[in-house]
Amino acid sequence: MLGSDLSNRYTSPDQFYMGTKYVDEIQAKTEDLAKKLFRCEYADVTPLSGHVADIIALSVLAQHGDKIMMVGKSNGGYPGISSEAYPKIYGLEVIEFPFNKRKFNIDSPKAATAIEQERPKIVIFGASFILFPHPLLELSDICHRIGAHVVYDGSHVLGLIAGEQFQDPLREGADLLIGSTHKSFPGPQGGVLLTSKYQDNLRGKVNPAIVDNAHWNRIAALYVALAEMKKFGTRYARQIIRNSQALAKALDENGVRLVGKELGFTKSHQIIVDESDSEQARRLARRLEEANIIVDTGIRIGTSEETRLGMREPEMQRIAELISRVWIANEDPKRVRKDVSRLRREFRTIRFC
């Protein structure tokens, strides 16, 4: 779908263009399927990325001078909505959640006090580095009591949310769920807005102010991914988490220090290495890259793609051993690369589709 003739097609909600009825139907069907999967009354699949969905949420729900509260960038929050990024352009004041480094999560009691004192217009849960569900259920009532909008940025965990294996933001108090469609959610690069509350606020304010050409080949491809998640999402998300926990345990046993050990390492698709020296982290990430093992310089290790290729717990043990040979044993990455390629060649078929 992504490479189809739809990549050359165009439409507009005001019906300015003729000959677009099938493109319009594709968008309508995709949004209907998104509503069914995420159990909400309104879906907008036109944002080109999760970041664009963030921009829409902030632009529609806040005004210049308002405060927003989010997980700080230094605690794994999304840099695109930090104080140096879009909020600065739009004139919003950013307040950071109190954060418990040991639990790698929002500090719920301190956050409740901060929300009462700061009275932000928007409170944003979710982060780029996210191991465990956020305390949305515990804090959403106090947010609503002070009149704040509650937004859950599920960009990284949207596939786990769709598979009902992480948390359920729209039932736990979020007014708006936004996210990327290409991370743990195995679709094309893009974004989505999901709500049962703000449809009147959002409808008509997205196009043409923030999104014009929404790339309807991407939307058609997203329909396919939504259909796959509707049928296989629970099994897919459950296996991702099993793989994450198995990989984390094996890495720990091989001497790799990880965040969140006392809490079972992770309940998401991510594993985070406990490395505070950013230069050392970069060196390790580069050495792993030489071995054809791709992580970021965070260092986050993800299991979504391996799971999509059909890998399970035994393969996580093998991956942990390969990582440890580079990381702990200081083996030449070029030697390890041969074994990495051998493992990868065993898994050529996409699963859960």
C-alpha positions as CSV (number, residue, x, y, z in Angstrom):
1,M,0.0,0.0,0.0
2,L,2.8,2.4,0.9
3,G,4.3,2.0,-2.5
4,S,1.0,2.1,-4.5
5,D,-0.4,4.6,-6.9
6,L,-2.0,6.3,-3.8
7,S,1.4,8.0,-3.2
8,N,0.5,10.3,-6.1
9,R,-3.0,11.1,-5.0
10,Y,-4.5,14.0,-3.1
11,T,-7.7,15.0,-1.4
12,S,-9.1,17.8,0.8
13,P,-11.8,17.8,3.5
14,D,-13.6,20.7,1.9
15,Q,-14.0,18.6,-1.3
16,F,-12.0,21.2,-3.4
17,Y,-10.6,18.3,-5.5
18,M,-12.7,16.1,-7.7
19,G,-12.2,12.4,-8.3
20,T,-11.2,11.6,-4.8
21,K,-14.1,9.6,-3.5
22,Y,-12.0,6.4,-3.1
23,V,-9.2,8.2,-1.3
24,D,-11.8,9.7,1.1
25,E,-13.3,6.3,1.6
26,I,-9.9,4.8,2.5
27,Q,-9.4,7.5,5.1
28,A,-12.9,7.0,6.6
29,K,-12.4,3.2,6.8
30,T,-9.0,3.6,8.4
31,E,-10.4,6.0,11.0
32,D,-13.4,3.7,11.7
33,L,-11.0,0.8,12.3
34,A,-8.8,2.9,14.6
35,K,-11.9,3.8,16.6
36,K,-12.8,0.1,17.0
37,L,-9.3,-1.0,17.9
38,F,-8.8,1.7,20.5
39,R,-12.5,1.9,21.6
40,C,-13.0,5.6,21.2
41,E,-15.5,7.8,19.3
42,Y,-13.1,9.9,17.3
43,A,-9.9,9.1,15.4
44,D,-7.7,11.3,13.1
45,V,-5.1,9.5,11.1
46,T,-3.8,12.5,9.1
47,P,-0.9,13.6,11.4
48,L,2.3,12.8,9.6
49,S,4.1,11.8,12.8
50,G,3.7,11.5,16.5
51,H,5.4,14.8,16.8
52,V,2.8,16.5,14.6
53,A,0.1,14.9,16.8
54,D,1.9,16.5,19.8
55,I,1.8,19.9,18.0
56,I,-1.9,19.5,17.3
57,A,-2.7,18.6,20.9
58,L,-0.8,21.5,22.3
59,S,-2.1,24.0,19.7
60,V,-5.7,23.0,20.2
61,L,-5.8,22.6,24.0
62,A,-3.5,25.4,25.2
63,Q,-3.0,29.1,24.6
64,H,0.2,31.2,24.7
65,G,1.3,31.6,28.3
66,D,-0.3,28.4,29.6
67,K,1.7,25.8,31.6
68,I,2.1,22.2,30.5
69,M,3.5,19.3,32.7
70,M,5.5,16.5,31.2
71,V,8.3,14.0,31.9
72,G,11.5,15.9,31.7
73,K,14.0,15.2,28.9
74,S,16.7,14.2,31.4
75,N,14.2,11.5,32.7
76,G,13.4,10.1,29.3
77,G,10.7,12.6,28.2
78,Y,10.2,13.4,24.6
79,P,12.6,16.3,23.5
80,G,10.1,17.6,20.9
81,I,7.8,19.0,23.6
82,S,10.5,20.0,26.1
83,S,11.1,23.6,27.0
84,E,13.6,24.1,24.2
85,A,11.3,22.8,21.4
86,Y,7.7,23.4,20.3
87,P,6.5,24.8,23.6
88,K,9.1,27.6,23.3
89,I,7.9,28.5,19.8
90,Y,4.3,28.5,20.9
91,G,4.9,30.3,24.2
92,L,4.1,27.6,26.7
93,E,5.8,27.2,30.1
94,V,7.0,23.6,30.7
95,I,6.9,22.1,34.2
96,E,8.6,18.7,34.7
97,F,7.0,15.9,36.6
98,P,8.8,14.9,39.8
99,F,10.5,11.7,38.9
100,N,11.6,8.6,40.8
101,K,14.9,7.5,39.2
102,R,15.0,4.2,41.1
103,K,11.5,3.2,39.9
104,F,12.1,4.9,36.6
105,N,8.7,6.5,36.7
106,I,6.7,9.6,37.7
107,D,6.8,10.1,41.5
108,S,3.0,9.9,42.0
109,P,2.7,11.6,45.5
110,K,5.1,14.4,44.6
111,A,3.4,14.8,41.2
112,A,0.0,15.2,42.8
113,T,1.3,18.1,44.9
114,A,3.0,19.7,41.9
115,I,-0.2,19.5,39.9
116,E,-2.1,21.3,42.7
117,Q,0.5,23.9,43.1
118,E,1.4,24.6,39.4
119,R,-2.1,24.1,38.0
120,P,-1.0,23.3,34.4
121,K,-3.4,23.6,31.5
122,I,-2.2,20.2,30.0
123,V,-0.7,17.3,31.8
124,I,1.1,14.9,29.4
125,F,1.8,11.3,30.4
126,G,4.1,9.0,28.3
127,A,7.7,9.3,27.4
128,S,10.4,8.2,24.9
129,F,12.1,6.1,27.6
130,I,9.3,4.1,29.2
131,L,9.7,0.8,31.0
132,F,6.5,0.8,33.1
133,P,3.0,2.1,32.9
134,H,2.7,5.7,34.1
135,P,0.5,6.5,37.2
136,L,-2.3,7.9,35.0
137,L,-5.1,6.3,37.0
138,E,-3.7,7.7,40.3
139,L,-3.3,11.3,39.0
140,S,-6.0,11.8,36.4
141,D,-8.7,12.8,38.9
142,I,-6.6,15.5,40.4
143,C,-5.7,16.8,36.9
144,H,-9.4,17.1,36.1
145,R,-10.2,18.6,39.4
146,I,-8.0,21.6,38.7
147,G,-9.3,21.8,35.1
148,A,-6.3,20.4,33.3
149,H,-6.5,18.4,30.0
150,V,-5.0,15.0,30.3
151,V,-3.0,13.8,27.3
152,Y,-1.3,10.4,26.9
153,D,1.5,10.4,24.4
154,G,1.6,6.7,23.6
155,S,4.1,7.1,20.7
156,H,6.4,4.3,21.9
157,V,3.9,2.0,23.5
158,L,1.0,2.3,21.1
159,G,1.3,-1.3,19.9
160,L,1.2,-2.5,23.5
161,I,-1.8,-0.4,24.2
162,A,-3.6,-1.7,21.1
163,G,-2.8,-5.2,22.3
164,E,-4.1,-4.5,25.8
165,Q,-0.9,-5.5,27.5
166,F,0.5,-2.2,28.9
167,Q,-2.1,0.3,30.1
168,D,-5.4,1.6,28.8
169,P,-5.1,5.4,28.8
170,L,-8.6,6.3,27.6
171,R,-10.2,4.2,30.4
172,E,-7.6,5.4,33.0
173,G,-8.5,9.1,32.7
174,A,-6.7,10.4,29.6
175,D,-8.9,12.8,27.5
176,L,-6.7,12.4,24.4
177,L,-4.4,9.5,23.3
178,I,-1.9,10.5,20.7
179,G,1.0,8.6,19.2
180,S,3.3,7.3,16.5
181,T,2.2,4.5,14.3
182,H,5.7,3.1,13.5
183,K,7.3,2.1,16.8
184,S,5.8,-0.7,18.9
185,F,2.8,-0.3,16.6
186,P,4.1,-2.0,13.5
187,G,2.7,0.4,10.8
188,P,4.1,3.1,8.5
189,Q,5.6,6.3,9.8
190,G,2.8,8.5,10.9
191,G,0.7,9.7,13.8
192,V,-2.8,9.4,15.2
193,L,-5.2,11.3,17.5
194,L,-7.8,9.3,19.5
195,T,-10.5,10.6,21.8
196,S,-14.1,10.3,23.0
197,K,-14.1,13.9,24.3
198,Y,-12.4,16.4,22.0
199,Q,-13.8,15.6,18.6
200,D,-15.5,19.0,18.3
201,N,-12.2,20.8,19.4
202,L,-10.1,18.8,16.9
203,R,-12.4,18.5,13.9
204,G,-11.7,21.3,11.5
205,K,-8.7,22.7,13.4
206,V,-6.1,20.2,12.0
207,N,-6.5,20.9,8.3
208,P,-5.1,23.1,6.8
209,A,-3.5,24.8,9.8
210,I,-1.2,21.9,10.7
211,V,-1.8,19.1,8.3
212,D,-2.6,19.5,4.6
213,N,-1.3,16.7,2.4
214,A,-1.7,13.7,4.7
215,H,-0.1,11.1,2.4
216,W,-3.0,8.7,1.6
217,N,-0.7,5.9,0.7
218,R,0.5,6.0,4.3
219,I,-3.1,6.0,5.5
220,A,-3.9,2.9,3.3
221,A,-0.9,1.2,4.8
222,L,-2.0,2.1,8.3
223,Y,-5.3,0.4,7.6
224,V,-3.5,-2.8,6.9
225,A,-1.5,-2.4,10.2
226,L,-4.7,-1.7,12.1
227,A,-6.3,-4.8,10.7
228,E,-3.3,-6.9,11.7
229,M,-3.4,-5.5,15.2
230,K,-7.1,-6.1,15.5
231,K,-6.6,-9.7,14.8
232,F,-3.1,-10.4,16.2
233,G,-2.4,-7.5,18.5
234,T,-2.8,-9.2,21.8
235,R,-0.5,-12.1,20.9
236,Y,2.0,-9.7,19.4
237,A,2.1,-7.4,22.4
238,R,2.2,-10.2,24.9
239,Q,5.2,-11.8,23.1
240,I,7.0,-8.4,22.9
241,I,6.8,-8.1,26.7
242,R,7.9,-11.7,27.2
243,N,10.9,-11.1,24.9
244,S,11.8,-7.9,26.7
245,Q,11.8,-9.5,30.1
246,A,13.7,-12.6,28.8
247,L,16.3,-10.5,27.1
248,A,16.7,-8.2,30.2
249,K,17.2,-11.2,32.5
250,A,19.7,-12.8,30.2
251,L,21.7,-9.5,29.8
252,D,21.7,-9.1,33.6
253,E,23.0,-12.6,34.0
254,N,25.7,-11.8,31.5
255,G,26.9,-8.8,33.5
256,V,25.1,-5.9,31.6
257,R,23.7,-3.4,34.2
258,L,20.1,-2.4,33.5
259,V,17.6,0.1,34.9
260,G,14.7,-1.2,36.9
261,K,16.1,-4.5,38.0
262,E,14.2,-4.6,41.3
263,L,10.9,-4.1,39.4
264,G,11.6,-6.9,36.9
265,F,13.5,-4.7,34.4
266,T,10.5,-3.8,32.1
267,K,6.9,-4.2,31.2
268,S,7.2,-2.6,27.8
269,H,9.2,-3.3,24.6
270,Q,12.2,-1.4,25.9
271,I,15.2,-2.3,28.0
272,I,17.4,0.6,29.3
273,V,21.0,0.1,30.1
274,D,22.2,1.7,33.3
275,E,25.0,3.9,31.9
276,S,25.3,7.5,33.1
277,D,28.5,8.3,31.1
278,S,27.1,9.5,27.7
279,E,30.5,9.2,26.0
280,Q,30.9,5.7,27.1
281,A,27.3,4.9,26.0
282,R,28.1,6.3,22.5
283,R,31.3,4.2,22.3
284,L,29.4,1.0,23.3
285,A,26.6,1.8,20.8
286,R,29.2,2.3,18.0
287,R,30.9,-1.0,18.9
288,L,27.6,-2.8,18.8
289,E,26.8,-1.2,15.4
290,E,30.1,-2.7,14.1
291,A,28.7,-6.1,15.1
292,N,25.4,-5.3,13.2
293,I,23.5,-4.9,16.6
294,I,21.6,-1.6,16.4
295,V,20.7,0.3,19.6
296,D,20.6,4.0,20.2
297,T,23.0,6.0,22.3
298,G,20.5,6.1,25.2
299,I,21.0,3.1,25.5
300,R,17.6,1.6,24.7
301,I,17.3,-1.9,23.4
302,G,13.9,-2.8,21.8
303,T,12.2,-6.1,21.0
304,S,9.4,-5.1,18.6
305,E,11.2,-5.9,15.4
306,E,12.6,-9.2,16.6
307,T,9.2,-10.2,17.8
308,R,7.6,-9.2,14.5
309,L,10.1,-11.5,12.8
310,G,9.1,-14.5,15.0
311,M,11.8,-14.5,17.6
312,R,10.9,-15.7,21.0
313,E,12.6,-16.3,24.4
314,P,15.3,-18.7,23.2
315,E,16.5,-16.1,20.6
316,M,16.6,-13.4,23.4
317,Q,19.1,-15.6,25.2
318,R,21.2,-15.7,22.0
319,I,20.9,-12.0,21.4
320,A,22.0,-11.3,25.0
321,E,25.1,-13.5,24.5
322,L,26.0,-11.6,21.3
323,I,25.6,-8.2,23.0
324,S,27.7,-9.4,26.0
325,R,30.5,-10.7,23.8
326,V,31.0,-7.1,22.5
327,W,30.0,-5.3,25.7
328,I,31.4,-7.4,28.5
329,A,34.0,-9.7,26.9
330,N,35.3,-6.9,24.6
331,E,35.4,-9.3,21.6
332,D,36.2,-7.9,18.2
333,P,32.8,-6.8,16.8
334,K,33.7,-8.1,13.3
335,R,33.9,-11.6,14.7
336,V,30.5,-11.2,16.5
337,R,29.0,-9.8,13.3
338,K,29.2,-13.1,11.6
339,D,27.1,-14.8,14.3
340,V,24.6,-11.9,14.3
341,S,24.1,-12.3,10.6
342,R,23.7,-16.1,11.0
343,L,20.9,-15.5,13.6
344,R,19.2,-12.9,11.5
345,R,19.1,-15.1,8.4
346,E,17.1,-17.7,10.4
347,F,14.2,-15.2,10.6
348,R,13.0,-13.9,7.2
349,T,9.2,-14.1,7.5
350,I,7.1,-11.4,9.1
351,R,4.7,-12.8,11.7
352,F,1.4,-11.5,13.2
353,C,0.1,-10.5,9.8
